Amino acid sequence: MKSDPIKSLDPRVGRLPQTDNPAKQPLDQFGTFEVFVQPAPGKPFRHEGPVHAPGLEMAYVLAKEAFTRRFTCSSLFVADTHDVHVFAPDEQTPPTDDAASKAITPSTFEIFQLTRRGKQSMQTGAIDAASPQQALALAHQQCTTMPYAFWAIDRRAIRFTTAEEQDFWQTLPDKKFRDAAAYKGGEKLQRFLDASR
């Protein structure tokens, strides 16, 4: 677990007052993990929100329970918030693509764009780079329409859904109780109103 337990991409967490409580032990809270959901095969992943968990595997389980039980989903992945690198063009100077980092073996970074504040960050592709800063710099250079923010996540830090886990989201056709259309509440209400007149 990282040393900064309150870092979050959720703006509500960022607005919390900072308090110095000597009785509070460091690292006594769960870490924050960001959840990304793919609504259908071939569609881009989108950021759904955070979960708090003691580790990456438990975050994956909690993300599945919190974000995929009632909505269409074909896959999800989870990453520690500390591994999500953010660059906001309107608020920061562009990251530099320094020559020194080019000597390092590159990694693949998943790139997300937040088109405007209040929307969901959407996956736009992947970039091979030697550092998160280089990945963000390349994403910034390649973008024609400037979004509110770029996110870069090293693939090695992501807990992906494996091929063996794909059946998580397959529902049986006879389980109609999962669908809102299976509940005929409107008809029952109309019968009750007709009978009470």
RODO-2510 file (C-alpha; in nm, 4 decimals, decimal comma):
residues 197
     n   res          X          Y          Z
     1     m     0,0000     0,0000     0,0000
     2     k     0,1276     0,3451    -0,0884
     3     s     0,2060     0,6185     0,1646
     4     d    -0,0638     0,8674     0,0613
     5     p    -0,3970     0,7068     0,1597
     6     i    -0,6136     1,0115     0,0790
     7     k    -0,5131     1,0693    -0,2842
     8     s    -0,8198     1,0259    -0,5019
     9     l    -0,9401     1,1242    -0,8465
    10     d    -1,2838     1,1770    -0,6916
    11     p    -1,3215     1,5560    -0,6431
    12     r    -1,5342     1,4999    -0,3338
    13     v    -1,2381     1,3391    -0,1594
    14     g    -1,0104     1,6271    -0,2625
    15     r    -1,2443     1,8742    -0,0930
    16     l    -1,2235     1,7018     0,2448
    17     p    -1,0534     1,9156     0,5123
    18     q    -0,7021     1,8129     0,6077
    19     t    -0,6758     1,7429     0,9785
    20     d    -0,3734     1,6579     1,1893
    21     n    -0,4881     1,3933     1,4326
    22     p    -0,1937     1,2548     1,6338
    23     a    -0,4073     0,9647     1,7549
    24     k    -0,4670     0,8453     1,3992
    25     q    -0,2183     0,5856     1,2819
    26     p    -0,0746     0,6197     0,9286
    27     l    -0,2022     0,3774     0,6668
    28     d    -0,4998     0,2768     0,8812
    29     q    -0,7404     0,3145     0,5907
    30     f    -0,7945     0,1105     0,2771
    31     g    -0,6333     0,2297    -0,0418
    32     t    -0,8293     0,3857    -0,3275
    33     f    -0,8576     0,2040    -0,6605
    34     e    -1,0067     0,3302    -0,9855
    35     v    -1,2559     0,1121    -1,1739
    36     f    -1,2881     0,1013    -1,5536
    37     v    -1,5750    -0,0840    -1,7232
    38     q    -1,6178    -0,2036    -2,0817
    39     p    -1,9922    -0,1987    -2,1572
    40     a    -1,9670    -0,4335    -2,4588
    41     p    -1,6930    -0,6211    -2,6486
    42     g    -1,4968    -0,3852    -2,8727
    43     k    -1,6182    -0,0727    -2,6918
    44     p    -1,3691     0,1509    -2,5058
    45     f    -1,3344     0,1228    -2,1319
    46     r    -1,4780     0,4101    -1,9292
    47     h    -1,4019     0,5232    -1,5768
    48     e    -1,6875     0,4344    -1,3413
    49     g    -1,5525     0,5478    -1,0054
    50     p    -1,3387     0,4449    -0,7092
    51     v    -1,3516     0,1589    -0,4620
    52     h    -1,1652     0,1315    -0,1334
    53     a    -0,9920    -0,1991    -0,0626
    54     p    -0,6875    -0,3461     0,1153
    55     g    -0,5324    -0,4618    -0,2131
    56     l    -0,5703    -0,4895    -0,5892
    57     e    -0,7404    -0,8323    -0,5935
    58     m    -0,9992    -0,7320    -0,3337
    59     a    -1,0532    -0,4045    -0,5220
    60     y    -1,1312    -0,6105    -0,8323
    61     v    -1,3897    -0,8180    -0,6433
    62     l    -1,5501    -0,5084    -0,4897
    63     a    -1,5506    -0,3312    -0,8271
    64     k    -1,7344    -0,6254    -0,9818
    65     e    -1,9951    -0,6157    -0,7060
    66     a    -2,0346    -0,2362    -0,7070
    67     f    -2,0298    -0,1560    -1,0791
    68     t    -2,1342    -0,4601    -1,2840
    69     r    -2,4231    -0,6320    -1,1081
    70     r    -2,7037    -0,4262    -1,2590
    71     f    -2,5536    -0,2894    -1,5784
    72     t    -2,4350    -0,4415    -1,9044
    73     c    -2,0644    -0,5198    -1,8826
    74     s    -1,8238    -0,7361    -2,0793
    75     s    -1,5008    -0,6638    -1,8899
    76     l    -1,3483    -0,4421    -1,6266
    77     f    -1,0109    -0,3457    -1,4939
    78     v    -0,8873    -0,1875    -1,1752
    79     a    -0,5792     0,0210    -1,0948
    80     d    -0,4457     0,1827    -0,7796
    81     t    -0,5220     0,5555    -0,7853
    82     h    -0,1508     0,6236    -0,7320
    83     d    -0,0812     0,4520    -1,0659
    84     v    -0,3172     0,6827    -1,2586
    85     h    -0,1092     0,9745    -1,3878
    86     v    -0,3078     1,2855    -1,4775
    87     f    -0,2315     1,5832    -1,6977
    88     a    -0,4816     1,8702    -1,7385
    89     p    -0,3781     2,0954    -2,0315
    90     d    -0,5687     2,3983    -1,8972
    91     e    -0,4118     2,3776    -1,5522
    92     q    -0,0577     2,2446    -1,6072
    93     t     0,2342     2,2955    -1,8399
    94     p     0,2704     2,0108    -2,0907
    95     p     0,4836     1,7186    -1,9695
    96     t     0,8220     1,6938    -2,1371
    97     d     0,9277     1,4048    -2,3567
    98     d     1,2874     1,4031    -2,2316
    99     a     1,5595     1,2255    -2,4262
   100     a     1,7019     1,0547    -2,1165
   101     s     1,3855     0,8484    -2,0706
   102     k     1,4160     0,7075    -2,4235
   103     a     1,7054     0,4897    -2,3080
   104     i     1,4713     0,3077    -2,0689
   105     t     1,2818     0,0003    -2,1895
   106     p     0,9348     0,1296    -2,2766
   107     s     0,6096     0,0136    -2,1193
   108     t     0,2614     0,0246    -2,2635
   109     f     0,0336     0,2875    -2,1104
   110     e    -0,3438     0,2905    -2,1433
   111     i    -0,4539     0,6456    -2,2314
   112     f    -0,7841     0,7973    -2,1251
   113     q    -0,9329     1,1352    -2,2051
   114     l    -1,1720     1,3364    -1,9922
   115     t    -1,3550     1,5542    -2,2438
   116     r    -1,4912     1,7903    -1,9812
   117     r    -1,5364     1,8151    -1,6058
   118     g    -1,8225     1,6000    -1,4811
   119     k    -1,8001     1,3457    -1,7644
   120     q    -1,6452     0,9985    -1,7567
   121     s    -1,2901     0,9447    -1,8742
   122     m    -1,2905     0,7271    -2,1853
   123     q    -1,0162     0,4988    -2,3159
   124     t    -0,8679     0,6335    -2,6378
   125     g    -0,5824     0,3901    -2,6998
   126     a    -0,2397     0,2856    -2,5810
   127     i     0,1063     0,4381    -2,6087
   128     d     0,4489     0,2788    -2,5640
   129     a     0,6615     0,5104    -2,3508
   130     a     0,9476     0,5003    -2,1012
   131     s     0,7586     0,6903    -1,8299
   132     p     0,4094     0,8152    -1,7474
   133     q     0,5236     1,1702    -1,8240
   134     q     0,6449     1,0655    -2,1681
   135     a     0,3162     0,8817    -2,2332
   136     l     0,1193     1,1936    -2,1362
   137     a     0,3447     1,4120    -2,3521
   138     l     0,2916     1,1852    -2,6534
   139     a    -0,0845     1,1734    -2,5927
   140     h    -0,0888     1,5537    -2,5733
   141     q     0,1103     1,5862    -2,8977
   142     q    -0,1099     1,3401    -3,0873
   143     c    -0,4423     1,4893    -2,9792
   144     t    -0,6224     1,7153    -3,2258
   145     t    -0,9103     1,8198    -2,9977
   146     m    -0,7766     1,9081    -2,6529
   147     p    -0,9704     1,7376    -2,3696
   148     y    -1,0005     1,8588    -2,0121
   149     a    -0,7507     1,5960    -1,8939
   150     f    -0,5399     1,2983    -2,0004
   151     w    -0,4879     0,9902    -1,7851
   152     a    -0,2041     0,7390    -1,8351
   153     i    -0,1858     0,3999    -1,6617
   154     d     0,0964     0,1499    -1,7014
   155     r    -0,0563    -0,1813    -1,8123
   156     r     0,1625    -0,3647    -1,5598
   157     a    -0,0270    -0,1871    -1,2784
   158     i    -0,3722    -0,2865    -1,4031
   159     r    -0,5759    -0,5856    -1,2843
   160     f    -0,7500    -0,6924    -1,6050
   161     t    -1,0318    -0,9412    -1,6459
   162     t    -0,8803    -1,2689    -1,7639
   163     a    -1,0304    -1,4907    -2,0350
   164     e    -1,1301    -1,7436    -1,7670
   165     e    -1,3294    -1,4748    -1,5836
   166     q    -1,5359    -1,3576    -1,8818
   167     d    -1,8310    -1,5736    -1,7760
   168     f    -1,8764    -1,3460    -1,4724
   169     w    -2,1154    -1,1322    -1,6750
   170     q    -2,3091    -1,4029    -1,8543
   171     t    -2,6606    -1,4179    -1,7140
   172     l    -2,8977    -1,7084    -1,7601
   173     p    -3,1995    -1,6296    -1,9789
   174     d    -3,4449    -1,7652    -1,7196
   175     k    -3,3257    -1,5180    -1,4527
   176     k    -3,5823    -1,2541    -1,5449
   177     f    -3,5686    -1,1089    -1,1942
   178     r    -3,2502    -0,9296    -1,3032
   179     d    -3,4437    -0,7197    -1,5536
   180     a    -3,6658    -0,4295    -1,4517
   181     a    -3,9085    -0,5263    -1,7297
   182     a    -3,9872    -0,8483    -1,5421
   183     y    -4,1655    -0,6510    -1,2700
   184     k    -4,5178    -0,5576    -1,3708
   185     g    -4,5637    -0,3014    -1,0964
   186     g    -4,7421    -0,0579    -1,3251
   187     e    -5,0126    -0,3093    -1,4113
   188     k    -5,0668    -0,4001    -1,0455
   189     l    -5,0902    -0,0337    -0,9506
   190     q    -5,3447     0,0321    -1,2265
   191     r    -5,5582    -0,2636    -1,1116
   192     f    -5,5471    -0,1321    -0,7546
   193     l    -5,6492     0,2186    -0,8655
   194     d    -5,9315     0,0826    -1,0809
   195     a    -6,0621    -0,1295    -0,7939
   196     s    -6,0521     0,1611    -0,5457
   197     r    -6,2738     0,3887    -0,7637
***
